[in-house]
Amino acid sequence: MTGTQERTVGFVGLGNMGGRMARRLVDAGIEVVGFDPRPGAVQECGARPAQNPADVARQARVLLMSLPDSHVVEPVVRGPDGLLAAAEAGSTIVDLSTAAPASTTALHAEAAAVGVRYLDAGISGGAAAAEKGTLTIMTGGDAGALEELAWVFEPIAAHVHHMGASGAGHTAKLLNNFLNGVTLAATAEVMVAGKKAGLDLVQLLEVINSSSGVSFASLNRFPHIVRGDYLEGGLTGRLMTKDIALYVELAGRLGVPALNASGPLASFGLAENLGYGDQISNRVVDAIGDVAGGVRVHDTTEG
């Protein structure tokens, strides 16, 4: 293995989040070889193109993935053209996806059997943090491997936490994403109600953000949304529904009643049924507004 390969990062999945992270690595002077099925995705982030995930693994020993869910991750890792088909012993796979912890631990075991380390690394902060390199990353797996990859995480994350054994990072990510979904859906509903009640929503947010109803959604999302900026480029409504469903599955495995999942599942399910599924999850406020009589929480006709 050459020194160039040692300092090259392979990246599979160059969408809203992966593309931004790859660009951060490139801008930090790290060579990135990438694969994404969308034409132009690799070139947009400044990476060198590969033919498939196996081709990525032939050219790098540090292999990052940013993919929608375990159904996509599994064939990328174990398929005939997948990472493990070509990864050398001593390579490290870092799964930045939102994935089912049970799937993650199975892939970790398969990778270990051929001498490849596998870290699950859930990310939080959204597109804006990916752009700035200020993500929070929750990892599970070999703590020593995590320490060795500090040079990879430094350009993309402000906070990196080792949560425990394989699967712990993705578990923490699901717990966090569930709270994100709950507060986004609930704050959207409150904003629509406030609008229909005739309140000044900027002032209402000031009250909420200095009171007990404060949340990430009220602090960081809705001050933009009420001015017509939906912060496009982040997690879609369909992916939010998927994340909440993964949380419900996890809670069931743990024997914990998912009593608060019905609200966000209903809200984002409504958004998908009304055609907002492939738009940013913040558009859930428009779906609720549609049902409430065509309400928009901002004064412009389109954000």
N, C-alpha and C positions, 0 to 999 in steps of 0.2 A: 504494500500500500504506500503510495507516494505521499510526500508532504502536502501536495496540492489537494489530494483527495481527503486528507485528514482535516483540512480547513475548508472543505466544500460542504455545503448543506444541500441535501435533496429535499424537495418540497412537492407533495402531491395534494392538490386541491387549492386552487388559486382564485377563489371567489371573493366575496365581500371582505371576509376576514383574512383568509390565507394570502390573498393578493397584497393586502396592505402590510401584513407581517413580512412577506417575502421582499417587498420593496424596502422595508426598514433594514433588513439584512443586507441587501445589495448596497444601499446607501451607506452602510457601515463598513463597506469594503469587503464583505464576505461574498465569495462566489456561490451562486445558487443555481442548481439545475432543477428544473421543474417540469411537472406534468399536470395538465388539466384538459378535459375533453372539449372545453369551450375554445374555439379558434381565437387566437390573439391573446389569451389570458397570460400565457408565459411571457410573451414579449412586453405586455403592458407593465409588468412588474420588474422588467430588466433581467430576468433569469435566462439561462441557457436551456433550450428545449430538449426534452427526452421523449422517446417514443411511447413509453408506458411506465408503470411503477417499477417493473423489474429493471428497466433501463436506468431509471433514477438510482436504484440501489447499486448498480454496477459502477456508478460514478461518484458516489459519496458514502461515507460511513455514518453520518448523522442524517436521519431520515425523518422529516416532519410531515404530518398529515393534518389537514384541516378540512373535514368532510361533514356532511349533514348528520349522519347517524350510523349506528352499528351495521345496518344493512348494506351501507356503502363501504364502511371501513373493512368489513370481513373479507370481501373478495379482493380489495386492494392489498391486503396483507397476505392472504393465503392462496389467492388465485394463481393460475398457471403463468400469468404475467405480473404477479404480485411482488411485493417487496421481499418476502421470504424466499421466493424462487431464485433470487440473485444476491441477497444480502450476505456479506462475508461475516464469519464469526468475529465478534468484537464490535460489530455495528450496533447502533442504538436507534430504535424507532421511538419517536415522540408523537403521541396521538393527542392533538389539540382539539379534537372533535368533541361534541357532546354525545356521549355514547353510553350504552347500558353497561353498568359495572360488571355484570356476569359475563358478558361478551368480552370485555376488556381483560378480565382475569384469565379467560380461556386462551385468548391470543397471547397474553404474557407467557403462559406455560408453553405454547407452541414455539414461540420465539426462543425461549430459554433452552428448549430441546436442541436447537441448532446453534446455540452460542450467541444469540442476538438478544440484547437487552431491550426491554419494552417499558416505556414510561407513559402513563396516562397523565395528561396535562390539560385539565379543563381551564378555559380562559373566560375572563369577565371584563367588561368595560365597554364593549361595543365598538363600532367602527371608528368612532372618534378617538378612543384610546389606542386602537390598533394603528391609526394614522400617526399618533404622537409617540408611540412606543411606551405607553403607560399602562398596559394591561396588568391585571392581576392573574396569576397563574397558580392553579392548585394541582399539585402533582402526587402521583402514587407510584410506588416501585422503588428501585434501587437508589438510595440517597447518595451513594457515591457517584453514580452515573449523572445524577442531577448536578452535583458539584462540578464534575468535569465539563458540563455543558454550560457553565456560567457565561462563556463568551457568546453562546447562541442566544440565551435569554436576555442578555443585557440590552441589546438594541430594541427589544420588543416589549419588555415588561418592567414596570416599576416595583412590583411585589411578586415574589415567587415563594410559595409555601409548600413544604413537603408534608403531606397529610398522613402518610403511612404506607402500608403495603399496596400492592397492585389493586387497582379499582378505587382506592381512597380518593384520588384526585377527581375522578369522574363522579363519584358519589357526592363530594362537596359541590361540584358544579351543578348537579341536578337539584340539590337542596337550595342553592343560591338562585338558580333559574326559576324554580317554583315560586319563591318569594318575589322575584322580578315580575312573573306573570300575574300573581295575585294583586300586587300593588299597581301595576300598569292598568289592568282591567278595572280595578276598583276606582282608581283616580280618574280614568276616562269617564266612568259612569257619573262620578261626582261633578266633573266639569260640565257634562251635558245637563245635569240637574241644575247646577248653578247658573248656566246660561239661560235655561228655561225659566228660572226664578228671577231673572233680571239682574243678577249680580255682576259686578265688574270682576272678570276672571283673573286679571292681573292682581287686583287687590285680594281676591279670595286666595290665590296662591301665596301671597305674602302672609296671610293669616295662617294657612295650613303649614307653611314652612317655618313658622315660629311657634307651632302648636303640636299637639300630640298626633296629628294625622300626617306628619311629614314622612316622605319616602324618597327613594331615588327617583321615582317617576315625577313626583311633585317638584323636586329640586332641580332635576337635570333634563327632564323631557318636556313637561307641560309649559314652562316659561317660554319655550320655543314654539310649541304647538299652538298656543293661544294667539301667536302672532303669525301663524300660517306656515311655519317651518316644521315639517314632520321629521326632520333629521334623516332623510333618505339614505339608504345604504346599509342599514343595520338588519338585525334579525327579522325575517318575515313572519307574518301571522301564522302561516302553515308550520314553520319550524318551531314557533312558540308553542303551538298545540302539541307538536311532537315531544317537546321537552317536558311539558306538563304530564303527558301520558307516560313518559319514562319515569317521572317522579312517582306517579301512582303505582306503576309496576314495582319500583324500588320499595315504596312504602309497604306494599303487599308482601314482598319477600321478607321485609323486616318485621312484619306483624304490627305495623302502625296504621291506624285508621286515617285515610286521606280525606278527612272531613271537609277540608277547605278547597278541594280541587274542583268541585262542581261549578263554582262561580267563574273562574278563568276559562275552564273548558267550554262553558256555555258562551262566554263572551267571544273567545277567539273562534269557536265553532260558528257563531253567528257571522263574524267577519268573513270567514271563508265562504260560507253559504251566500253572502252578499257580494262576493267577487273580490274581496280584499286579501285573499290568502297569500298571493305572491307579492304583495306590497309590504312595506315595513310594518311591524307589529303595532306601531303607534297608531296606525289607521283604525285600530279597534274603536277609537273614539268616534270615527265617522260612521262605523257600523251601528254603534249604539245610538248615535245621532239620527241615522236614517230611520230607525224604528221609533224614535221619539218625535218623529214628525219632520225630518229633514234638517235637524239642528247641526250647525257647524260652530265650533267653539271659537273660531277666529272670524274676523270681519271680511276677509277677502273671499272671493269666490272659489279660489283653488290655491292650496299651499304649495 
